[in-house]
Amino acid sequence: MISSLRGAGVEVVEHHVPVWEGEEHKFGLGPRTAVALLRAQARLLRRPVEDFDVLVVGYPGHFDVGRARRAARGRPIVFNPMLSLYDSVVHDRGRWSDRSLQARILKAIDRRSMRLADLVIADTAVHADYFASLADIPRSRIEVCFLGAEESLFSPGWTVPETFSCLFYGKLIPLHGLETILEAARLAPEIPFRIAGTGQLEGLLREALPANVDWVGWVGHDRIPAELRTTGCALGIFGTTDKAARVIPNKAFEALACGAPLVTADTVAARELLTDGDNALLVPPGDAGALAAALRRLAADRGLQSRLAEGGLRVYRERASEEVLGARWRSILEGVRASARGARAPRSPR
């Protein structure tokens, strides 16, 4: 987001206090998290000395919007939450029941943070609809902007490999559909699978790892582009939770940006960007048989691999590149500034 804005001619001053740098799992809930957040807020949310037009609070800023409101000194606040804490922890990961005190607290945090912002950003239209319902705010207070990819890392370079294999990377959470990936591997034992990641569901990998699956644990973010450029295809998400149907994950944009063929679940969110057979292969969520069939089809057709790679890179450049998202973000910030301050002579927002 920051790189896109700067590329669009917007002056961005970043105030950031490290909390989770160097950790595999960036956001956990507990006493340590609370202490780390309070210390960071004390340093981060002093009144900025710079002049500015809009204050943007990014992920995971759900706990920061209240203090950011004071730091903004009357300027508009744009909140880019990326996700709902309540939805992610309670519904998607199943940490607590929907009736628990923890669930009610997380829902209250979500609602308060979104209501305090002048504008909320969602990554897909269907996610925006959910945010509006959850926070009970008008849909008009939510804009949509795709996640995109860090183009300083994720750039074209994929070529058709001599040996076809599948790559999945990320936190091993229910949204990703790890069970579906592993079952597809069992159904297509001739296809090599490479899984990079750790997390909630890694026990599935420790229990009975299919012989054609290579689990390499956690791989640093800066090493992922090289993995994408040499794989036969990148795997997106295949979970059956409601959240899985509302998002297009970072890994999908990163694969497209590298020009790697993408195979992911056929969801309402995915259809906002992707077309089956043109720029990705889309399979029903949770359907290991369909996933295995799609991978066999792709492995046997080098021409299809090339067409999907070209189509994926094309749709990325047309709709989710830093250049495109920079223009989109600039338009959003200029709009919220104009709404807050009234019409004035145009100038570059800061």
FIKE-575287 format. One record per residue (C-alpha): x, y, z. Coordinates in pm, 1 decimal, always signed. Layout:
<pts>
<pt><u>X</u><v>Y</v><w>Z</w></pt>
...
</pts>
This chain:
<pts>
<pt><u>+0.0</u><v>+0.0</v><w>+0.0</w></pt>
<pt><u>+274.3</u><v>+242.9</v><w>+95.9</w></pt>
<pt><u>+478.9</u><v>+163.5</v><w>-213.1</w></pt>
<pt><u>+170.1</u><v>+206.8</v><w>-432.7</w></pt>
<pt><u>+89.7</u><v>+544.8</v><w>-278.6</w></pt>
<pt><u>+442.3</u><v>+672.9</v><w>-321.0</w></pt>
<pt><u>+442.5</u><v>+557.4</v><w>-679.7</w></pt>
<pt><u>+124.1</u><v>+761.2</v><w>-732.4</w></pt>
<pt><u>+293.5</u><v>+1077.6</v><w>-608.8</w></pt>
<pt><u>+153.5</u><v>+1077.4</v><w>-256.0</w></pt>
<pt><u>+386.7</u><v>+1180.6</v><w>+23.7</w></pt>
<pt><u>+372.7</u><v>+909.8</v><w>+289.8</w></pt>
<pt><u>+518.6</u><v>+952.9</v><w>+637.4</w></pt>
<pt><u>+529.9</u><v>+616.8</v><w>+812.7</w></pt>
<pt><u>+510.7</u><v>+593.1</v><w>+1191.3</w></pt>
<pt><u>+581.1</u><v>+235.6</v><w>+1293.1</w></pt>
<pt><u>+689.6</u><v>+72.4</v><w>+1618.1</w></pt>
<pt><u>+806.5</u><v>-292.6</v><w>+1586.0</w></pt>
<pt><u>+596.8</u><v>-548.2</v><w>+1774.5</w></pt>
<pt><u>+608.1</u><v>-879.4</v><w>+1584.0</w></pt>
<pt><u>+905.0</u><v>-841.3</v><w>+1350.6</w></pt>
<pt><u>+1101.2</u><v>-1164.7</v><w>+1323.9</w></pt>
<pt><u>+811.8</u><v>-1382.1</v><w>+1442.0</w></pt>
<pt><u>+643.4</u><v>-1638.7</v><w>+1220.7</w></pt>
<pt><u>+295.6</u><v>-1571.2</v><w>+1358.7</w></pt>
<pt><u>+247.6</u><v>-1199.0</v><w>+1357.4</w></pt>
<pt><u>-68.7</u><v>-1163.3</v><w>+1556.9</w></pt>
<pt><u>-162.5</u><v>-1355.7</v><w>+1868.4</w></pt>
<pt><u>-393.5</u><v>-1279.8</v><w>+2157.4</w></pt>
<pt><u>-276.3</u><v>-1289.0</v><w>+2518.7</w></pt>
<pt><u>-99.5</u><v>-1092.3</v><w>+2794.2</w></pt>
<pt><u>+223.4</u><v>-1053.9</v><w>+2595.7</w></pt>
<pt><u>+31.4</u><v>-913.1</v><w>+2300.4</w></pt>
<pt><u>-153.6</u><v>-666.4</v><w>+2524.0</w></pt>
<pt><u>+167.9</u><v>-540.8</v><w>+2684.8</w></pt>
<pt><u>+346.2</u><v>-512.4</v><w>+2348.8</w></pt>
<pt><u>+55.0</u><v>-319.8</v><w>+2198.6</w></pt>
<pt><u>+28.7</u><v>-78.7</v><w>+2492.3</w></pt>
<pt><u>+400.0</u><v>-2.2</v><w>+2478.7</w></pt>
<pt><u>+387.7</u><v>+48.4</v><w>+2105.1</w></pt>
<pt><u>+85.4</u><v>+275.2</v><w>+2128.7</w></pt>
<pt><u>+251.8</u><v>+489.3</v><w>+2390.0</w></pt>
<pt><u>+538.3</u><v>+556.4</v><w>+2148.0</w></pt>
<pt><u>+347.9</u><v>+551.2</v><w>+1821.4</w></pt>
<pt><u>+44.9</u><v>+763.4</v><w>+1887.2</w></pt>
<pt><u>+196.3</u><v>+1082.0</v><w>+2014.0</w></pt>
<pt><u>+74.3</u><v>+1378.4</v><w>+1818.3</w></pt>
<pt><u>+256.3</u><v>+1382.2</v><w>+1483.1</w></pt>
<pt><u>+470.3</u><v>+1688.8</v><w>+1424.6</w></pt>
<pt><u>+428.5</u><v>+1663.4</v><w>+1046.7</w></pt>
<pt><u>+148.9</u><v>+1831.5</v><w>+859.7</w></pt>
<pt><u>-76.2</u><v>+1578.6</v><w>+689.6</w></pt>
<pt><u>-414.3</u><v>+1543.8</v><w>+519.7</w></pt>
<pt><u>-523.9</u><v>+1189.5</v><w>+606.9</w></pt>
<pt><u>-418.1</u><v>+943.7</v><w>+877.4</w></pt>
<pt><u>-422.6</u><v>+582.2</v><w>+761.2</w></pt>
<pt><u>-433.8</u><v>+301.4</v><w>+1018.7</w></pt>
<pt><u>-329.0</u><v>-32.6</v><w>+872.4</w></pt>
<pt><u>-345.9</u><v>-396.8</v><w>+979.1</w></pt>
<pt><u>-355.9</u><v>-498.1</v><w>+1257.5</w></pt>
<pt><u>-468.2</u><v>-158.3</v><w>+1382.1</w></pt>
<pt><u>-799.6</u><v>-254.3</v><w>+1543.3</w></pt>
<pt><u>-667.0</u><v>-147.5</v><w>+1884.4</w></pt>
<pt><u>-513.4</u><v>+174.0</v><w>+1750.3</w></pt>
<pt><u>-801.4</u><v>+361.4</v><w>+1587.6</w></pt>
<pt><u>-925.4</u><v>+521.7</v><w>+1910.4</w></pt>
<pt><u>-589.6</u><v>+676.8</v><w>+1993.9</w></pt>
<pt><u>-528.4</u><v>+754.6</v><w>+1629.4</w></pt>
<pt><u>-845.9</u><v>+962.0</v><w>+1636.7</w></pt>
<pt><u>-684.0</u><v>+1189.1</v><w>+1894.5</w></pt>
<pt><u>-352.7</u><v>+1195.7</v><w>+1709.3</w></pt>
<pt><u>-530.1</u><v>+1294.8</v><w>+1386.3</w></pt>
<pt><u>-627.0</u><v>+1634.8</v><w>+1531.5</w></pt>
<pt><u>-945.3</u><v>+1653.3</v><w>+1328.0</w></pt>
<pt><u>-805.3</u><v>+1506.7</v><w>+1009.5</w></pt>
<pt><u>-994.1</u><v>+1214.3</v><w>+854.3</w></pt>
<pt><u>-895.0</u><v>+858.5</v><w>+945.0</w></pt>
<pt><u>-890.9</u><v>+574.0</v><w>+695.3</w></pt>
<pt><u>-879.4</u><v>+227.1</v><w>+851.6</w></pt>
<pt><u>-747.7</u><v>-66.4</v><w>+647.9</w></pt>
<pt><u>-822.1</u><v>-363.3</v><w>+880.8</w></pt>
<pt><u>-773.0</u><v>-642.6</v><w>+623.2</w></pt>
<pt><u>-986.2</u><v>-870.1</v><w>+840.6</w></pt>
<pt><u>-1229.9</u><v>-890.2</v><w>+1130.3</w></pt>
<pt><u>-1068.0</u><v>-1014.6</v><w>+1452.2</w></pt>
<pt><u>-1398.9</u><v>-1166.5</v><w>+1558.6</w></pt>
<pt><u>-1452.9</u><v>-1347.7</v><w>+1228.3</w></pt>
<pt><u>-1092.3</u><v>-1468.4</v><w>+1202.7</w></pt>
<pt><u>-1043.8</u><v>-1593.4</v><w>+1557.8</w></pt>
<pt><u>-1394.3</u><v>-1718.9</v><w>+1638.0</w></pt>
<pt><u>-1546.0</u><v>-1836.7</v><w>+1310.5</w></pt>
<pt><u>-1246.7</u><v>-1912.6</v><w>+1090.0</w></pt>
<pt><u>-996.1</u><v>-2050.4</v><w>+1342.7</w></pt>
<pt><u>-1253.1</u><v>-2173.4</v><w>+1597.0</w></pt>
<pt><u>-1056.1</u><v>-2054.3</v><w>+1901.2</w></pt>
<pt><u>-1366.8</u><v>-1964.2</v><w>+2103.5</w></pt>
<pt><u>-1737.6</u><v>-2022.1</v><w>+2070.3</w></pt>
<pt><u>-1959.5</u><v>-1751.7</v><w>+1928.0</w></pt>
<pt><u>-2129.2</u><v>-1714.2</v><w>+2267.4</w></pt>
<pt><u>-1810.4</u><v>-1671.2</v><w>+2467.5</w></pt>
<pt><u>-1702.4</u><v>-1352.6</v><w>+2640.7</w></pt>
<pt><u>-1391.6</u><v>-1342.4</v><w>+2422.4</w></pt>
<pt><u>-1604.3</u><v>-1350.2</v><w>+2107.5</w></pt>
<pt><u>-1818.8</u><v>-1061.0</v><w>+2232.1</w></pt>
<pt><u>-1506.9</u><v>-859.5</v><w>+2316.6</w></pt>
<pt><u>-1352.5</u><v>-916.2</v><w>+1973.9</w></pt>
<pt><u>-1676.3</u><v>-822.6</v><w>+1800.5</w></pt>
<pt><u>-1693.2</u><v>-503.3</v><w>+2007.1</w></pt>
<pt><u>-1333.9</u><v>-417.0</v><w>+1912.0</w></pt>
<pt><u>-1413.6</u><v>-469.9</v><w>+1543.3</w></pt>
<pt><u>-1728.7</u><v>-259.7</v><w>+1559.1</w></pt>
<pt><u>-1569.9</u><v>+26.0</v><w>+1752.5</w></pt>
<pt><u>-1261.3</u><v>+48.3</v><w>+1530.4</w></pt>
<pt><u>-1465.1</u><v>+56.0</v><w>+1209.7</w></pt>
<pt><u>-1718.4</u><v>+303.3</v><w>+1345.9</w></pt>
<pt><u>-1447.2</u><v>+542.9</v><w>+1462.1</w></pt>
<pt><u>-1291.4</u><v>+559.7</v><w>+1115.7</w></pt>
<pt><u>-1418.6</u><v>+804.0</v><w>+856.4</w></pt>
<pt><u>-1364.6</u><v>+539.3</v><w>+590.9</w></pt>
<pt><u>-1291.6</u><v>+164.4</v><w>+601.9</w></pt>
<pt><u>-1105.3</u><v>-24.4</v><w>+329.0</w></pt>
<pt><u>-1191.9</u><v>-383.7</v><w>+237.9</w></pt>
<pt><u>-998.1</u><v>-614.6</v><w>+7.9</w></pt>
<pt><u>-1303.9</u><v>-744.7</v><w>-181.7</w></pt>
<pt><u>-1659.6</u><v>-627.9</v><w>-236.0</w></pt>
<pt><u>-1806.6</u><v>-928.3</v><w>-54.6</w></pt>
<pt><u>-1577.1</u><v>-856.7</v><w>+241.6</w></pt>
<pt><u>-1693.3</u><v>-495.2</v><w>+238.2</w></pt>
<pt><u>-2053.0</u><v>-613.4</v><w>+265.5</w></pt>
<pt><u>-1957.0</u><v>-822.3</v><w>+568.0</w></pt>
<pt><u>-1775.3</u><v>-533.2</v><w>+737.4</w></pt>
<pt><u>-2078.3</u><v>-308.0</v><w>+689.4</w></pt>
<pt><u>-2307.4</u><v>-567.1</v><w>+845.1</w></pt>
<pt><u>-2071.1</u><v>-647.4</v><w>+1131.8</w></pt>
<pt><u>-2007.1</u><v>-284.9</v><w>+1229.1</w></pt>
<pt><u>-2360.3</u><v>-169.3</v><w>+1141.2</w></pt>
<pt><u>-2227.6</u><v>+115.6</v><w>+928.3</w></pt>
<pt><u>-2346.0</u><v>+232.5</v><w>+584.6</w></pt>
<pt><u>-2189.2</u><v>+42.8</v><w>+296.1</w></pt>
<pt><u>-2099.3</u><v>+383.8</v><w>+151.8</w></pt>
<pt><u>-1840.4</u><v>+421.6</v><w>+429.5</w></pt>
<pt><u>-1642.6</u><v>+127.4</v><w>+291.5</w></pt>
<pt><u>-1427.3</u><v>+130.2</v><w>-20.9</w></pt>
<pt><u>-1271.7</u><v>-170.5</v><w>-192.1</w></pt>
<pt><u>-907.8</u><v>-200.8</v><w>-291.0</w></pt>
<pt><u>-734.1</u><v>-528.6</v><w>-375.8</w></pt>
<pt><u>-433.6</u><v>-633.6</v><w>-166.2</w></pt>
<pt><u>-184.0</u><v>-655.6</v><w>-451.1</w></pt>
<pt><u>+177.6</u><v>-762.8</v><w>-403.3</w></pt>
<pt><u>+511.7</u><v>-610.9</v><w>-308.8</w></pt>
<pt><u>+662.9</u><v>-566.4</v><w>-653.0</w></pt>
<pt><u>+1009.1</u><v>-501.7</v><w>-512.1</w></pt>
<pt><u>+1000.5</u><v>-875.2</v><w>-431.3</w></pt>
<pt><u>+730.2</u><v>-1030.4</v><w>-647.7</w></pt>
<pt><u>+805.8</u><v>-967.8</v><w>-1013.7</w></pt>
<pt><u>+772.1</u><v>-1175.7</v><w>-1333.2</w></pt>
<pt><u>+1019.5</u><v>-1451.4</v><w>-1397.5</w></pt>
<pt><u>+823.9</u><v>-1777.8</v><w>-1403.1</w></pt>
<pt><u>+904.0</u><v>-2027.6</v><w>-1677.6</w></pt>
<pt><u>+751.2</u><v>-2367.0</v><w>-1751.9</w></pt>
<pt><u>+950.4</u><v>-2613.8</v><w>-1538.0</w></pt>
<pt><u>+1085.5</u><v>-2941.8</v><w>-1664.5</w></pt>
<pt><u>+923.3</u><v>-3124.0</v><w>-1371.1</w></pt>
<pt><u>+576.2</u><v>-3013.2</v><w>-1262.5</w></pt>
<pt><u>+515.2</u><v>-2956.6</v><w>-890.5</w></pt>
<pt><u>+272.8</u><v>-2762.7</v><w>-670.0</w></pt>
<pt><u>+365.9</u><v>-2499.3</v><w>-414.4</w></pt>
<pt><u>+166.5</u><v>-2393.9</v><w>-110.2</w></pt>
<pt><u>+299.8</u><v>-2148.4</v><w>+146.9</w></pt>
<pt><u>+150.8</u><v>-1961.0</v><w>+440.3</w></pt>
<pt><u>+20.5</u><v>-2000.0</v><w>+791.4</w></pt>
<pt><u>-149.4</u><v>-2333.2</v><w>+835.1</w></pt>
<pt><u>-495.3</u><v>-2210.1</v><w>+933.5</w></pt>
<pt><u>-843.0</u><v>-2345.2</v><w>+847.1</w></pt>
<pt><u>-901.1</u><v>-2078.2</v><w>+581.6</w></pt>
<pt><u>-625.4</u><v>-2232.3</v><w>+368.6</w></pt>
<pt><u>-783.6</u><v>-2576.2</v><w>+343.8</w></pt>
<pt><u>-475.1</u><v>-2781.1</v><w>+426.6</w></pt>
<pt><u>-684.1</u><v>-3097.9</v><w>+460.2</w></pt>
<pt><u>-803.7</u><v>-3053.8</v><w>+102.2</w></pt>
<pt><u>-448.3</u><v>-3003.6</v><w>-25.4</w></pt>
<pt><u>-320.2</u><v>-3314.6</v><w>+154.0</w></pt>
<pt><u>-608.6</u><v>-3528.2</v><w>+30.4</w></pt>
<pt><u>-550.3</u><v>-3404.4</v><w>-325.8</w></pt>
<pt><u>-186.4</u><v>-3509.1</v><w>-285.9</w></pt>
<pt><u>-299.2</u><v>-3857.5</v><w>-182.9</w></pt>
<pt><u>-530.1</u><v>-3875.5</v><w>-485.8</w></pt>
<pt><u>-253.0</u><v>-3764.4</v><w>-723.6</w></pt>
<pt><u>+57.8</u><v>-3941.3</v><w>-586.8</w></pt>
<pt><u>+251.3</u><v>-3880.1</v><w>-908.8</w></pt>
<pt><u>+253.3</u><v>-3501.2</v><w>-854.1</w></pt>
<pt><u>+508.5</u><v>-3352.7</v><w>-609.6</w></pt>
<pt><u>+373.7</u><v>-3105.6</v><w>-353.7</w></pt>
<pt><u>+588.4</u><v>-2855.6</v><w>-161.8</w></pt>
<pt><u>+440.4</u><v>-2700.6</v><w>+153.6</w></pt>
<pt><u>+611.3</u><v>-2410.3</v><w>+329.2</w></pt>
<pt><u>+458.7</u><v>-2292.6</v><w>+654.5</w></pt>
<pt><u>+373.9</u><v>-2359.4</v><w>+1016.3</w></pt>
<pt><u>+71.2</u><v>-2289.7</v><w>+1228.8</w></pt>
<pt><u>-250.1</u><v>-2415.6</v><w>+1381.5</w></pt>
<pt><u>-292.8</u><v>-2722.2</v><w>+1158.3</w></pt>
<pt><u>+66.5</u><v>-2840.5</v><w>+1128.5</w></pt>
<pt><u>-31.8</u><v>-3149.6</v><w>+1327.5</w></pt>
<pt><u>-191.7</u><v>-3276.6</v><w>+1005.4</w></pt>
<pt><u>+153.2</u><v>-3276.3</v><w>+848.1</w></pt>
<pt><u>+316.4</u><v>-3447.3</v><w>+1143.1</w></pt>
<pt><u>+59.3</u><v>-3728.1</v><w>+1161.9</w></pt>
<pt><u>+60.7</u><v>-3880.4</v><w>+813.5</w></pt>
<pt><u>+247.9</u><v>-3692.4</v><w>+545.2</w></pt>
<pt><u>+191.7</u><v>-3836.4</v><w>+196.0</w></pt>
<pt><u>+511.2</u><v>-3955.1</v><w>+29.4</w></pt>
<pt><u>+478.3</u><v>-3694.3</v><w>-250.4</w></pt>
<pt><u>+455.9</u><v>-3400.8</v><w>-5.9</w></pt>
<pt><u>+768.4</u><v>-3214.8</v><w>+100.4</w></pt>
<pt><u>+703.1</u><v>-3003.3</v><w>+409.8</w></pt>
<pt><u>+988.3</u><v>-2756.8</v><w>+453.6</w></pt>
<pt><u>+854.7</u><v>-2560.3</v><w>+750.8</w></pt>
<pt><u>+867.7</u><v>-2183.5</v><w>+757.7</w></pt>
<pt><u>+1027.0</u><v>-2003.8</v><w>+461.8</w></pt>
<pt><u>+1120.8</u><v>-1636.8</v><w>+485.9</w></pt>
<pt><u>+913.4</u><v>-1389.8</v><w>+286.4</w></pt>
<pt><u>+1210.3</u><v>-1283.7</v><w>+75.2</w></pt>
<pt><u>+1263.1</u><v>-1643.4</v><w>-41.9</w></pt>
<pt><u>+908.6</u><v>-1697.4</v><w>-167.5</w></pt>
<pt><u>+948.8</u><v>-1527.3</v><w>-510.3</w></pt>
<pt><u>+1221.6</u><v>-1773.8</v><w>-609.7</w></pt>
<pt><u>+992.9</u><v>-2060.7</v><w>-504.2</w></pt>
<pt><u>+708.6</u><v>-1920.7</v><w>-715.7</w></pt>
<pt><u>+922.5</u><v>-1874.4</v><w>-1025.4</w></pt>
<pt><u>+1031.5</u><v>-2239.5</v><w>-1028.1</w></pt>
<pt><u>+710.7</u><v>-2421.7</v><w>-935.5</w></pt>
<pt><u>+462.1</u><v>-2576.1</v><w>-1175.9</w></pt>
<pt><u>+173.9</u><v>-2394.8</v><w>-1008.1</w></pt>
<pt><u>+91.6</u><v>-2203.0</v><w>-693.1</w></pt>
<pt><u>-191.0</u><v>-2315.8</v><w>-466.7</w></pt>
<pt><u>-422.6</u><v>-2054.5</v><w>-319.5</w></pt>
<pt><u>-683.1</u><v>-2135.2</v><w>-54.4</w></pt>
<pt><u>-941.1</u><v>-2414.3</v><w>-42.6</w></pt>
<pt><u>-1111.0</u><v>-2374.9</v><w>+297.0</w></pt>
<pt><u>-1487.4</u><v>-2389.1</v><w>+337.6</w></pt>
<pt><u>-1529.8</u><v>-2123.8</v><w>+606.8</w></pt>
<pt><u>-1732.6</u><v>-1811.4</v><w>+536.4</w></pt>
<pt><u>-1418.3</u><v>-1599.7</v><w>+555.5</w></pt>
<pt><u>-1246.7</u><v>-1814.0</v><w>+292.0</w></pt>
<pt><u>-1525.8</u><v>-1720.5</v><w>+51.0</w></pt>
<pt><u>-1481.7</u><v>-1347.9</v><w>+118.5</w></pt>
<pt><u>-1109.2</u><v>-1299.1</v><w>+59.1</w></pt>
<pt><u>-842.5</u><v>-1320.7</v><w>-208.5</w></pt>
<pt><u>-524.8</u><v>-1400.5</v><w>-13.7</w></pt>
<pt><u>-186.0</u><v>-1234.3</v><w>-52.3</w></pt>
<pt><u>-44.4</u><v>-1556.6</v><w>-194.3</w></pt>
<pt><u>-279.7</u><v>-1537.0</v><w>-492.9</w></pt>
<pt><u>-167.2</u><v>-1185.3</v><w>-586.9</w></pt>
<pt><u>+197.2</u><v>-1278.9</v><w>-531.5</w></pt>
<pt><u>+168.0</u><v>-1577.5</v><w>-765.4</w></pt>
<pt><u>+1.6</u><v>-1364.9</v><w>-1032.4</w></pt>
<pt><u>+268.0</u><v>-1094.8</v><w>-995.8</w></pt>
<pt><u>+541.2</u><v>-1353.9</v><w>-1054.5</w></pt>
<pt><u>+355.4</u><v>-1498.2</v><w>-1353.3</w></pt>
<pt><u>+307.9</u><v>-1837.6</v><w>-1189.3</w></pt>
<pt><u>-5.5</u><v>-2039.6</v><w>-1276.2</w></pt>
<pt><u>-258.0</u><v>-2019.7</v><w>-991.2</w></pt>
<pt><u>-501.1</u><v>-2286.4</v><w>-870.5</w></pt>
<pt><u>-742.4</u><v>-2175.6</v><w>-599.8</w></pt>
<pt><u>-1099.2</u><v>-2213.2</v><w>-472.9</w></pt>
<pt><u>-1391.7</u><v>-2093.9</v><w>-681.1</w></pt>
<pt><u>-1550.5</u><v>-1835.2</v><w>-450.6</w></pt>
<pt><u>-1749.4</u><v>-1514.9</v><w>-482.4</w></pt>
<pt><u>-1437.5</u><v>-1319.4</v><w>-387.7</w></pt>
<pt><u>-1212.2</u><v>-1501.2</v><w>-635.4</w></pt>
<pt><u>-1458.0</u><v>-1426.7</v><w>-915.3</w></pt>
<pt><u>-1412.6</u><v>-1053.8</v><w>-849.4</w></pt>
<pt><u>-1067.5</u><v>-1089.7</v><w>-1007.0</w></pt>
<pt><u>-1023.6</u><v>-1432.9</v><w>-1164.5</w></pt>
<pt><u>-1180.8</u><v>-1625.3</v><w>-1453.4</w></pt>
<pt><u>-1154.6</u><v>-2002.4</v><w>-1459.8</w></pt>
<pt><u>-938.0</u><v>-2129.2</v><w>-1742.8</w></pt>
<pt><u>-823.8</u><v>-1781.5</v><w>-1843.9</w></pt>
<pt><u>-604.7</u><v>-1655.2</v><w>-1559.8</w></pt>
<pt><u>-640.6</u><v>-1932.0</v><w>-1299.8</w></pt>
<pt><u>-793.3</u><v>-2272.1</v><w>-1242.4</w></pt>
<pt><u>-1084.4</u><v>-2248.0</v><w>-996.9</w></pt>
<pt><u>-1209.5</u><v>-2554.6</v><w>-809.9</w></pt>
<pt><u>-1492.3</u><v>-2598.0</v><w>-556.8</w></pt>
<pt><u>-1381.8</u><v>-2521.1</v><w>-199.0</w></pt>
<pt><u>-1304.0</u><v>-2831.0</v><w>+5.1</w></pt>
<pt><u>-1321.6</u><v>-3062.6</v><w>-297.0</w></pt>
<pt><u>-997.4</u><v>-3262.3</v><w>-296.9</w></pt>
<pt><u>-1104.4</u><v>-3469.8</v><w>-596.0</w></pt>
<pt><u>-1164.9</u><v>-3161.7</v><w>-807.9</w></pt>
<pt><u>-832.5</u><v>-3015.3</v><w>-697.4</w></pt>
<pt><u>-644.1</u><v>-3334.6</v><w>-784.8</w></pt>
<pt><u>-815.3</u><v>-3347.8</v><w>-1127.6</w></pt>
<pt><u>-727.4</u><v>-2983.3</v><w>-1196.8</w></pt>
<pt><u>-363.8</u><v>-3040.7</v><w>-1103.9</w></pt>
<pt><u>-339.7</u><v>-3351.2</v><w>-1321.7</w></pt>
<pt><u>-488.2</u><v>-3157.1</v><w>-1610.3</w></pt>
<pt><u>-239.8</u><v>-2875.5</v><w>-1559.9</w></pt>
<pt><u>+59.1</u><v>-3107.9</v><w>-1516.8</w></pt>
<pt><u>-19.9</u><v>-3278.6</v><w>-1846.7</w></pt>
<pt><u>-63.7</u><v>-2958.2</v><w>-2049.2</w></pt>
<pt><u>+238.2</u><v>-2729.2</v><w>-2072.3</w></pt>
<pt><u>+42.6</u><v>-2502.6</v><w>-2305.4</w></pt>
<pt><u>-224.4</u><v>-2454.3</v><w>-2037.6</w></pt>
<pt><u>+47.4</u><v>-2373.0</v><w>-1785.1</w></pt>
<pt><u>+178.5</u><v>-2098.8</v><w>-2013.9</w></pt>
<pt><u>-169.1</u><v>-1960.4</v><w>-2091.5</w></pt>
<pt><u>-262.3</u><v>-1938.6</v><w>-1724.0</w></pt>
<pt><u>+71.3</u><v>-1776.4</v><w>-1642.8</w></pt>
<pt><u>+23.4</u><v>-1514.4</v><w>-1913.9</w></pt>
<pt><u>-342.2</u><v>-1457.0</v><w>-1825.0</w></pt>
<pt><u>-266.2</u><v>-1428.4</v><w>-1454.1</w></pt>
<pt><u>+10.2</u><v>-1175.0</v><w>-1506.8</w></pt>
<pt><u>-213.1</u><v>-980.0</v><w>-1743.5</w></pt>
<pt><u>-504.1</u><v>-953.4</v><w>-1499.6</w></pt>
<pt><u>-262.7</u><v>-860.4</v><w>-1222.4</w></pt>
<pt><u>-116.8</u><v>-575.9</v><w>-1426.5</w></pt>
<pt><u>-461.0</u><v>-456.8</v><w>-1532.5</w></pt>
<pt><u>-631.6</u><v>-466.6</v><w>-1192.6</w></pt>
<pt><u>-392.5</u><v>-522.5</v><w>-900.9</w></pt>
<pt><u>-49.3</u><v>-383.6</v><w>-984.5</w></pt>
<pt><u>+113.0</u><v>-117.1</v><w>-767.8</w></pt>
<pt><u>+46.6</u><v>+135.4</v><w>-1043.8</w></pt>
<pt><u>-324.8</u><v>+52.4</v><w>-1056.2</w></pt>
<pt><u>-364.9</u><v>+31.7</v><w>-678.2</w></pt>
<pt><u>-167.7</u><v>+352.1</v><w>-629.4</w></pt>
<pt><u>-415.3</u><v>+540.7</v><w>-845.9</w></pt>
<pt><u>-702.4</u><v>+373.8</v><w>-660.1</w></pt>
<pt><u>-560.2</u><v>+458.3</v><w>-317.2</w></pt>
<pt><u>-488.5</u><v>+816.7</v><w>-416.4</w></pt>
<pt><u>-845.8</u><v>+857.1</v><w>-539.2</w></pt>
<pt><u>-977.8</u><v>+716.7</v><w>-210.1</w></pt>
<pt><u>-764.4</u><v>+949.5</v><w>+3.0</w></pt>
<pt><u>-846.8</u><v>+1254.9</v><w>-206.0</w></pt>
<pt><u>-1214.5</u><v>+1167.1</v><w>-177.1</w></pt>
<pt><u>-1212.9</u><v>+1132.2</v><w>+201.3</w></pt>
<pt><u>-1009.7</u><v>+1452.5</v><w>+234.4</w></pt>
<pt><u>-1256.3</u><v>+1640.9</v><w>+15.8</w></pt>
<pt><u>-1549.7</u><v>+1506.7</v><w>+215.2</w></pt>
<pt><u>-1388.6</u><v>+1609.7</v><w>+543.2</w></pt>
<pt><u>-1270.5</u><v>+1954.3</v><w>+442.5</w></pt>
<pt><u>-1506.2</u><v>+2052.2</v><w>+164.7</w></pt>
<pt><u>-1419.8</u><v>+2136.5</v><w>-192.0</w></pt>
<pt><u>-1084.0</u><v>+2310.1</v><w>-244.2</w></pt>
<pt><u>-819.5</u><v>+2349.5</v><w>-510.8</w></pt>
<pt><u>-669.2</u><v>+2007.2</v><w>-587.7</w></pt>
<pt><u>-322.6</u><v>+1927.2</v><w>-458.2</w></pt>
<pt><u>-133.0</u><v>+1610.5</v><w>-382.0</w></pt>
<pt><u>-243.9</u><v>+1456.5</v><w>-47.9</w></pt>
<pt><u>+21.2</u><v>+1386.9</v><w>+211.8</w></pt>
</pts>
